[in-house]
Amino acid sequence: MFEPFNAIQIRVSIDDIEPPVWRRLIVPIHWNLEQLHLTIQAAFNWWNYHLHEFQIGGLRFGDAAAAYEGSCEDDPQVFEQTDVRLRDFSRSGTRFNYLYDFGDNWMHTVELEQWLSLDAAPKKAQCVDGSGARPPEDVGGIPGYERFLEIMRDPDDPEHGETKQWCGGHFDPDWFDLAIIDKDVGNALKPNVKRRLHQPKPRKS
């Protein structure tokens, strides 16, 4: 007998970064775009203090009230993100964009990979796979991130010491710890959830 779908497998990747930085998530099918936004924030440990929006089919979805306060008369309308649920999408392979931080412009590609019928309907999201560390907050977008990596790789760069201190004393672009990220994702919807300010330092052997 056909079991109803109760979850969606989603792949979220940050555009224009090599090697790729991405997360694979299992998310309850009844969640809305605001809940997906919080889950993406947790999956990449973004700090959620910049504006964001989803771009779907030529329309913009986000916090409509906040967008209205900061908008100009000619700006395209931002529709309320809580009005769209993941179950509203009808087929696997659907893709749309998620933009975080209108200054740094971190564009993400969101792909709805697979509809799932799990034995027990999930109550929270999971991270099941992924790769790479997201760039530091406020690093200056793609150009700023490329310069940041150059500085971090060169101890003789005059900006190396200050930059290293700014990012917490350590940064590995290949860092990915599934256990840590899955825990963050599981707590994504908790009120007043705290994000790590910096990437975890490697354990001493």
TORDREN-659007 format. One record per residue: residue number from 1; residue in one letter; x, y, z of N, C-alpha, C in turn. Coordinates in nm, 2 decimals, m for minus. Layout:
residues N
LUMVEX   num   residu   n.east   n.north     n.up   ca.east   ca.north    ca.up   c.east   c.north     c.up
LUMVEX   NUM        a        X         Y        Z         X          Y        Z        X         Y        Z
...
***
This chain:
residues 205
LUMVEX   num   residu   n.east   n.north     n.up   ca.east   ca.north    ca.up   c.east   c.north     c.up
LUMVEX     1        m     0.09     m0.12     0.00      0.00       0.00     0.00     0.09      0.12     0.00
LUMVEX     2        f     0.05      0.23    m0.07      0.12       0.35    m0.08     0.13      0.42     0.05
LUMVEX     3        e     0.25      0.46     0.10      0.26       0.53     0.22     0.28      0.68     0.18
LUMVEX     4        p     0.20      0.77     0.25      0.22       0.91     0.22     0.36      0.97     0.25
LUMVEX     5        f     0.40      1.06     0.17      0.53       1.12     0.19     0.52      1.21     0.32
LUMVEX     6        n     0.63      1.20     0.40      0.63       1.29     0.52     0.76      1.36     0.54
LUMVEX     7        a     0.85      1.35     0.44      0.98       1.42     0.45     1.03      1.45     0.31
LUMVEX     8        i     1.12      1.54     0.30      1.19       1.57     0.17     1.34      1.57     0.19
LUMVEX     9        q     1.41      1.51     0.10      1.56       1.52     0.10     1.60      1.64     0.01
LUMVEX    10        i     1.68      1.73     0.07      1.71       1.85     0.00     1.87      1.87     0.00
LUMVEX    11        r     1.92      1.91    m0.12      2.06       1.94    m0.13     2.07      2.10    m0.14
LUMVEX    12        v     2.15      2.16    m0.05      2.17       2.30    m0.06     2.32      2.33    m0.08
LUMVEX    13        s     2.36      2.40    m0.18      2.50       2.43    m0.21     2.52      2.58    m0.22
LUMVEX    14        i     2.63      2.63    m0.18      2.67       2.77    m0.20     2.73      2.79    m0.34
LUMVEX    15        d     2.67      2.88    m0.42      2.72       2.90    m0.55     2.86      2.96    m0.56
LUMVEX    16        d     2.93      2.93    m0.67      3.05       2.99    m0.71     3.17      2.97    m0.61
LUMVEX    17        i     3.17      2.86    m0.54      3.28       2.83    m0.45     3.34      2.70    m0.49
LUMVEX    18        e     3.47      2.69    m0.51      3.54       2.57    m0.54     3.65      2.54    m0.43
LUMVEX    19        p     3.66      2.42    m0.38      3.57       2.30    m0.41     3.43      2.33    m0.35
LUMVEX    20        p     3.33      2.26    m0.40      3.19       2.29    m0.36     3.17      2.28    m0.21
LUMVEX    21        v     3.08      2.37    m0.16      3.04       2.37    m0.02     2.89      2.34    m0.02
LUMVEX    22        w     2.85      2.22     0.04      2.71       2.18     0.03     2.66      2.10     0.15
LUMVEX    23        r     2.53      2.09     0.16      2.47       2.01     0.27     2.35      1.93     0.21
LUMVEX    24        r     2.34      1.81     0.26      2.22       1.73     0.22     2.13      1.71     0.35
LUMVEX    25        l     2.01      1.75     0.34      1.92       1.76     0.46     1.79      1.68     0.44
LUMVEX    26        i     1.74      1.62     0.55      1.61       1.56     0.55     1.52      1.65     0.63
LUMVEX    27        v     1.41      1.70     0.57      1.33       1.80     0.63     1.18      1.75     0.63
LUMVEX    28        p     1.11      1.78     0.74      0.96       1.74     0.74     0.89      1.81     0.63
LUMVEX    29        i     0.80      1.74     0.56      0.74       1.79     0.44     0.64      1.90     0.47
LUMVEX    30        h     0.59      1.91     0.59      0.49       2.02     0.62     0.56      2.15     0.66
LUMVEX    31        w     0.69      2.16     0.66      0.76       2.28     0.70     0.74      2.39     0.59
LUMVEX    32        n     0.75      2.51     0.63      0.74       2.62     0.54     0.88      2.68     0.51
LUMVEX    33        l     0.88      2.78     0.42      1.01       2.84     0.38     1.08      2.90     0.50
LUMVEX    34        e     1.01      2.96     0.59      1.08       3.02     0.71     1.15      2.91     0.79
LUMVEX    35        q     1.09      2.80     0.80      1.16       2.69     0.87     1.27      2.63     0.79
LUMVEX    36        l     1.26      2.63     0.66      1.37       2.59     0.58     1.49      2.69     0.59
LUMVEX    37        h     1.45      2.82     0.59      1.56       2.92     0.61     1.64      2.90     0.74
LUMVEX    38        l     1.57      2.87     0.85      1.64       2.85     0.97     1.72      2.72     0.97
LUMVEX    39        t     1.68      2.62     0.89      1.75       2.50     0.88     1.88      2.52     0.80
LUMVEX    40        i     1.87      2.60     0.69      1.98       2.63     0.61     2.09      2.71     0.69
LUMVEX    41        q     2.04      2.80     0.77      2.13       2.88     0.85     2.20      2.79     0.95
LUMVEX    42        a     2.14      2.70     1.01      2.20       2.60     1.10     2.30      2.51     1.03
LUMVEX    43        a     2.26      2.47     0.91      2.34       2.37     0.83     2.48      2.43     0.79
LUMVEX    44        f     2.48      2.56     0.77      2.61       2.63     0.73     2.66      2.71     0.85
LUMVEX    45        n     2.60      2.71     0.96      2.63       2.79     1.07     2.64      2.94     1.04
LUMVEX    46        w     2.56      2.98     0.95      2.54       3.13     0.93     2.48      3.18     1.05
LUMVEX    47        w     2.50      3.31     1.08      2.45       3.37     1.21     2.31      3.43     1.20
LUMVEX    48        n     2.25      3.43     1.09      2.11       3.48     1.08     2.09      3.62     1.13
LUMVEX    49        y     2.18      3.71     1.10      2.16       3.85     1.13     2.16      3.94     1.01
LUMVEX    50        h     2.16      3.88     0.89      2.14       3.95     0.77     2.01      3.92     0.70
LUMVEX    51        l     1.97      4.00     0.61      1.84       3.97     0.53     1.86      3.85     0.44
LUMVEX    52        h     1.75      3.79     0.41      1.76       3.67     0.32     1.63      3.67     0.23
LUMVEX    53        e     1.63      3.59     0.13      1.51       3.57     0.05     1.52      3.44    m0.03
LUMVEX    54        f     1.41      3.38    m0.06      1.41       3.27    m0.16     1.36      3.33    m0.29
LUMVEX    55        q     1.42      3.28    m0.40      1.38       3.32    m0.54     1.33      3.20    m0.61
LUMVEX    56        i     1.19      3.20    m0.63      1.13       3.09    m0.69     1.04      3.13    m0.80
LUMVEX    57        g     1.06      3.08    m0.92      0.98       3.11    m1.03     0.96      3.26    m1.06
LUMVEX    58        g     1.07      3.33    m1.04      1.07       3.47    m1.07     1.01      3.56    m0.96
LUMVEX    59        l     0.97      3.50    m0.85      0.91       3.57    m0.73     1.01      3.56    m0.61
LUMVEX    60        r     0.99      3.66    m0.52      1.08       3.67    m0.40     0.99      3.63    m0.28
LUMVEX    61        f     1.05      3.55    m0.19      0.98       3.51    m0.07     1.07      3.53     0.05
LUMVEX    62        g     1.02      3.59     0.15      1.10       3.62     0.27     1.02      3.67     0.38
LUMVEX    63        d     1.08      3.75     0.47      1.01       3.82     0.58     0.94      3.94     0.51
LUMVEX    64        a     0.82      3.93     0.47      0.76       4.04     0.40     0.75      4.17     0.47
LUMVEX    65        a     0.73      4.17     0.60      0.72       4.29     0.68     0.86      4.36     0.68
LUMVEX    66        a     0.96      4.28     0.71      1.10       4.34     0.71     1.14      4.39     0.58
LUMVEX    67        a     1.10      4.32     0.47      1.14       4.36     0.33     1.07      4.49     0.30
LUMVEX    68        y     0.94      4.50     0.34      0.86       4.62     0.31     0.92      4.75     0.38
LUMVEX    69        e     0.97      4.73     0.50      1.02       4.85     0.57     1.15      4.90     0.50
LUMVEX    70        g     1.23      4.82     0.44      1.35       4.86     0.38     1.34      4.88     0.23
LUMVEX    71        s     1.22      4.87     0.17      1.21       4.87     0.03     1.18      5.01    m0.03
LUMVEX    72        c     1.21      5.02    m0.16      1.18       5.14    m0.23     1.05      5.11    m0.32
LUMVEX    73        e     0.99      5.22    m0.37      0.86       5.21    m0.44     0.87      5.11    m0.56
LUMVEX    74        d     0.99      5.11    m0.63      1.00       5.03    m0.75     1.05      4.89    m0.72
LUMVEX    75        d     1.08      4.85    m0.60      1.13       4.72    m0.57     1.03      4.61    m0.59
LUMVEX    76        p     1.07      4.50    m0.64      0.97       4.39    m0.66     0.91      4.35    m0.52
LUMVEX    77        q     0.79      4.30    m0.52      0.73       4.26    m0.40     0.79      4.14    m0.34
LUMVEX    78        v     0.80      4.14    m0.21      0.85       4.01    m0.14     0.73      3.95    m0.07
LUMVEX    79        f     0.70      3.83    m0.11      0.58       3.75    m0.05     0.62      3.68     0.07
LUMVEX    80        e     0.53      3.66     0.16      0.55       3.60     0.29     0.60      3.45     0.28
LUMVEX    81        q     0.71      3.43     0.34      0.77       3.29     0.33     0.69      3.19     0.40
LUMVEX    82        t     0.62      3.23     0.51      0.54       3.13     0.58     0.42      3.07     0.51
LUMVEX    83        d     0.39      3.14     0.40      0.27       3.09     0.32     0.30      2.98     0.22
LUMVEX    84        v     0.43      2.95     0.21      0.47       2.84     0.12     0.53      2.72     0.20
LUMVEX    85        r     0.47      2.61     0.17      0.52       2.48     0.24     0.59      2.39     0.14
LUMVEX    86        l     0.68      2.31     0.19      0.76       2.22     0.11     0.67      2.12     0.03
LUMVEX    87        r     0.56      2.09     0.10      0.46       2.00     0.03     0.39      2.06    m0.08
LUMVEX    88        d     0.40      2.19    m0.10      0.34       2.26    m0.21     0.41      2.23    m0.34
LUMVEX    89        f     0.54      2.19    m0.34      0.61       2.16    m0.46     0.58      2.02    m0.50
LUMVEX    90        s     0.57      2.00    m0.63      0.50       1.87    m0.68     0.60      1.77    m0.74
LUMVEX    91        r     0.73      1.80    m0.76      0.81       1.70    m0.82     0.96      1.71    m0.77
LUMVEX    92        s     1.02      1.60    m0.77      1.17       1.60    m0.73     1.25      1.66    m0.85
LUMVEX    93        g     1.36      1.72    m0.81      1.44       1.78    m0.91     1.42      1.93    m0.92
LUMVEX    94        t     1.31      1.98    m0.85      1.28       2.12    m0.84     1.40      2.20    m0.78
LUMVEX    95        r     1.44      2.31    m0.84      1.55       2.39    m0.79     1.50      2.54    m0.78
LUMVEX    96        f     1.55      2.60    m0.68      1.53       2.75    m0.66     1.65      2.80    m0.58
LUMVEX    97        n     1.65      2.93    m0.57      1.76       3.00    m0.50     1.73      3.05    m0.36
LUMVEX    98        y     1.83      3.06    m0.28      1.82       3.11    m0.15     1.93      3.21    m0.13
LUMVEX    99        l     1.90      3.34    m0.11      2.01       3.44    m0.10     2.02      3.49     0.05
LUMVEX   100        y     2.14      3.48     0.10      2.16       3.53     0.24     2.27      3.64     0.23
LUMVEX   101        d     2.23      3.75     0.30      2.32       3.87     0.32     2.33      3.94     0.19
LUMVEX   102        f     2.24      4.05     0.18      2.24       4.12     0.05     2.36      4.21     0.03
LUMVEX   103        g     2.46      4.21     0.12      2.58       4.28     0.10     2.69      4.18     0.04
LUMVEX   104        d     2.71      4.07     0.11      2.80       3.97     0.06     2.74      3.88    m0.05
LUMVEX   105        n     2.61      3.88    m0.06      2.54       3.81    m0.16     2.57      3.66    m0.17
LUMVEX   106        w     2.55      3.58    m0.07      2.57       3.44    m0.07     2.45      3.37    m0.13
LUMVEX   107        m     2.46      3.34    m0.26      2.36       3.27    m0.33     2.37      3.12    m0.31
LUMVEX   108        h     2.26      3.05    m0.27      2.26       2.91    m0.26     2.16      2.85    m0.36
LUMVEX   109        t     2.20      2.73    m0.41      2.10       2.66    m0.49     2.04      2.55    m0.41
LUMVEX   110        v     1.91      2.55    m0.40      1.83       2.45    m0.33     1.77      2.35    m0.42
LUMVEX   111        e     1.80      2.23    m0.41      1.74       2.12    m0.49     1.66      2.03    m0.41
LUMVEX   112        l     1.53      2.01    m0.44      1.45       1.91    m0.38     1.47      1.78    m0.45
LUMVEX   113        e     1.55      1.70    m0.38      1.60       1.58    m0.45     1.50      1.46    m0.45
LUMVEX   114        q     1.43      1.44    m0.33      1.35       1.32    m0.32     1.25      1.33    m0.22
LUMVEX   115        w     1.13      1.29    m0.25      1.02       1.28    m0.15     1.03      1.15    m0.08
LUMVEX   116        l     1.02      1.15     0.06      1.04       1.03     0.14     0.92      0.99     0.22
LUMVEX   117        s     0.90      0.86     0.24      0.80       0.81     0.33     0.88      0.73     0.44
LUMVEX   118        l     0.91      0.80     0.55      0.98       0.75     0.66     0.89      0.67     0.75
LUMVEX   119        d     0.94      0.57     0.83      0.86       0.49     0.92     0.79      0.58     1.02
LUMVEX   120        a     0.87      0.68     1.07      0.81       0.78     1.16     0.83      0.92     1.11
LUMVEX   121        a     0.72      0.99     1.11      0.73       1.13     1.05     0.83      1.21     1.13
LUMVEX   122        p     0.92      1.27     1.07      1.02       1.35     1.14     0.97      1.48     1.21
LUMVEX   123        k     1.02      1.51     1.32      0.98       1.63     1.39     1.08      1.74     1.38
LUMVEX   124        k     1.20      1.71     1.34      1.30       1.80     1.32     1.39      1.76     1.19
LUMVEX   125        a     1.47      1.85     1.15      1.55       1.83     1.03     1.68      1.75     1.07
LUMVEX   126        q     1.74      1.69     0.97      1.87       1.62     0.99     1.96      1.66     0.88
LUMVEX   127        c     2.09      1.66     0.90      2.19       1.67     0.80     2.25      1.53     0.79
LUMVEX   128        v     2.25      1.48     0.66      2.30       1.34     0.64     2.43      1.34     0.56
LUMVEX   129        d     2.47      1.45     0.50      2.59       1.45     0.42     2.62      1.59     0.39
LUMVEX   130        g     2.74      1.61     0.33      2.78       1.75     0.30     2.93      1.75     0.27
LUMVEX   131        s     2.98      1.87     0.25      3.12       1.89     0.22     3.16      2.04     0.23
LUMVEX   132        g     3.27      2.07     0.29      3.33       2.20     0.29     3.28      2.29     0.40
LUMVEX   133        a     3.36      2.39     0.43      3.32       2.49     0.53     3.27      2.62     0.46
LUMVEX   134        r     3.16      2.68     0.52      3.11       2.80     0.46     3.21      2.91     0.49
LUMVEX   135        p     3.22      3.02     0.40      3.30       3.13     0.43     3.27      3.20     0.56
LUMVEX   136        p     3.36      3.28     0.62      3.33       3.35     0.74     3.22      3.46     0.71
LUMVEX   137        e     3.14      3.49     0.81      3.04       3.60     0.79     3.12      3.73     0.77
LUMVEX   138        d     3.06      3.81     0.68      3.11       3.95     0.66     3.25      3.95     0.60
LUMVEX   139        v     3.28      3.84     0.53      3.42       3.84     0.47     3.43      3.92     0.34
LUMVEX   140        g     3.31      3.96     0.28      3.31       4.04     0.16     3.27      3.97     0.04
LUMVEX   141        g     3.19      3.86     0.05      3.14       3.79    m0.07     3.25      3.71    m0.13
LUMVEX   142        i     3.23      3.67    m0.26      3.33       3.58    m0.32     3.46      3.65    m0.34
LUMVEX   143        p     3.47      3.77    m0.38      3.61       3.83    m0.39     3.68      3.85    m0.25
LUMVEX   144        g     3.60      3.88    m0.15      3.66       3.89    m0.02     3.70      3.76     0.03
LUMVEX   145        y     3.63      3.66     0.00      3.66       3.52     0.05     3.79      3.47    m0.02
LUMVEX   146        e     3.81      3.50    m0.15      3.93       3.46    m0.22     4.05      3.53    m0.16
LUMVEX   147        r     4.03      3.66    m0.13      4.14       3.73    m0.07     4.17      3.68     0.07
LUMVEX   148        f     4.07      3.65     0.15      4.08       3.59     0.28     4.17      3.46     0.28
LUMVEX   149        l     4.14      3.38     0.18      4.21       3.25     0.17     4.36      3.27     0.14
LUMVEX   150        e     4.38      3.37     0.05      4.52       3.40     0.01     4.60      3.45     0.14
LUMVEX   151        i     4.54      3.54     0.22      4.60       3.59     0.34     4.63      3.48     0.44
LUMVEX   152        m     4.53      3.39     0.46      4.54       3.28     0.55     4.65      3.18     0.51
LUMVEX   153        r     4.67      3.16     0.38      4.77       3.07     0.33     4.92      3.13     0.34
LUMVEX   154        d     4.93      3.26     0.36      5.06       3.32     0.35     5.09      3.39     0.49
LUMVEX   155        p     5.17      3.32     0.57      5.21       3.38     0.70     5.29      3.51     0.69
LUMVEX   156        d     5.35      3.53     0.57      5.42       3.66     0.55     5.34      3.77     0.50
LUMVEX   157        d     5.21      3.75     0.47      5.13       3.86     0.43     5.11      3.95     0.55
LUMVEX   158        p     5.12      4.08     0.52      5.11       4.18     0.63     4.98      4.18     0.71
LUMVEX   159        e     4.87      4.12     0.64      4.74       4.12     0.70     4.71      3.98     0.77
LUMVEX   160        h     4.81      3.89     0.77      4.79       3.76     0.81     4.75      3.75     0.96
LUMVEX   161        g     4.83      3.81     1.04      4.80       3.81     1.19     4.67      3.86     1.23
LUMVEX   162        e     4.63      3.98     1.18      4.50       4.04     1.21     4.39      3.96     1.15
LUMVEX   163        t     4.40      3.90     1.03      4.30       3.82     0.97     4.28      3.69     1.05
LUMVEX   164        k     4.39      3.63     1.09      4.38       3.51     1.16     4.31      3.53     1.29
LUMVEX   165        q     4.34      3.64     1.36      4.27       3.67     1.49     4.12      3.69     1.46
LUMVEX   166        w     4.09      3.76     1.35      3.95       3.80     1.32     3.86      3.67     1.30
LUMVEX   167        c     3.92      3.57     1.24      3.84       3.45     1.21     3.85      3.34     1.33
LUMVEX   168        g     3.91      3.38     1.44      3.91       3.29     1.55     4.04      3.21     1.57
LUMVEX   169        g     4.14      3.24     1.49      4.27       3.18     1.50     4.29      3.06     1.41
LUMVEX   170        h     4.18      3.02     1.34      4.19       2.90     1.26     4.08      2.90     1.15
LUMVEX   171        f     4.12      2.86     1.03      4.01       2.83     0.93     4.06      2.73     0.83
LUMVEX   172        d     3.98      2.63     0.81      4.01       2.52     0.72     3.89      2.52     0.62
LUMVEX   173        p     3.91      2.55     0.49      3.80       2.56     0.39     3.74      2.42     0.36
LUMVEX   174        d     3.82      2.31     0.40      3.77       2.18     0.38     3.69      2.12     0.50
LUMVEX   175        w     3.68      2.20     0.60      3.62       2.14     0.73     3.47      2.10     0.71
LUMVEX   176        f     3.44      1.98     0.75      3.30       1.94     0.76     3.30      1.83     0.86
LUMVEX   177        d     3.21      1.85     0.97      3.20       1.75     1.07     3.05      1.72     1.08
LUMVEX   178        l     3.01      1.61     1.03      2.87       1.57     1.02     2.80      1.57     1.15
LUMVEX   179        a     2.87      1.52     1.26      2.80       1.51     1.39     2.77      1.65     1.44
LUMVEX   180        i     2.86      1.74     1.43      2.84       1.88     1.48     2.73      1.95     1.40
LUMVEX   181        i     2.73      1.93     1.27      2.64       2.00     1.18     2.50      1.94     1.20
LUMVEX   182        d     2.49      1.81     1.21      2.36       1.75     1.23     2.30      1.79     1.37
LUMVEX   183        k     2.38      1.81     1.47      2.33       1.86     1.60     2.28      2.00     1.58
LUMVEX   184        d     2.35      2.09     1.51      2.31       2.22     1.48     2.17      2.22     1.41
LUMVEX   185        v     2.16      2.14     1.31      2.04       2.13     1.23     1.92      2.09     1.31
LUMVEX   186        g     1.95      1.99     1.40      1.84       1.94     1.49     1.79      2.05     1.58
LUMVEX   187        n     1.87      2.15     1.61      1.83       2.25     1.70     1.79      2.38     1.63
LUMVEX   188        a     1.77      2.37     1.50      1.75       2.49     1.41     1.63      2.57     1.45
LUMVEX   189        l     1.53      2.51     1.50      1.40       2.59     1.53     1.39      2.62     1.67
LUMVEX   190        k     1.48      2.59     1.75      1.48       2.63     1.89     1.49      2.78     1.91
LUMVEX   191        p     1.41      2.84     2.00      1.43       2.99     2.02     1.56      3.03     2.08
LUMVEX   192        n     1.61      3.14     2.03      1.74       3.19     2.08     1.85      3.10     2.07
LUMVEX   193        v     1.85      3.02     1.97      1.96       2.92     1.95     2.09      3.00     1.92
LUMVEX   194        k     2.20      2.96     1.98      2.33       3.03     1.96     2.41      2.96     1.86
LUMVEX   195        r     2.48      3.04     1.77      2.57       2.99     1.67     2.71      3.00     1.72
LUMVEX   196        r     2.80      2.91     1.68      2.94       2.93     1.70     2.99      3.05     1.63
LUMVEX   197        l     3.07      3.13     1.70      3.13       3.25     1.63     3.24      3.21     1.53
LUMVEX   198        h     3.30      3.10     1.56      3.41       3.06     1.47     3.41      2.91     1.45
LUMVEX   199        q     3.48      2.87     1.34      3.50       2.73     1.31     3.57      2.66     1.43
LUMVEX   200        p     3.52      2.54     1.46      3.59       2.46     1.57     3.74      2.44     1.53
LUMVEX   201        k     3.83      2.45     1.63      3.97       2.42     1.60     3.99      2.28     1.60
LUMVEX   202        p     4.09      2.23     1.52      4.12       2.09     1.52     4.17      2.03     1.65
LUMVEX   203        r     4.13      1.91     1.68      4.17       1.85     1.80     4.32      1.81     1.80
LUMVEX   204        k     4.38      1.83     1.91      4.53       1.80     1.92     4.54      1.65     1.93
LUMVEX   205        s     4.63      1.59     1.85      4.65       1.45     1.85     4.75      1.41     1.96
***
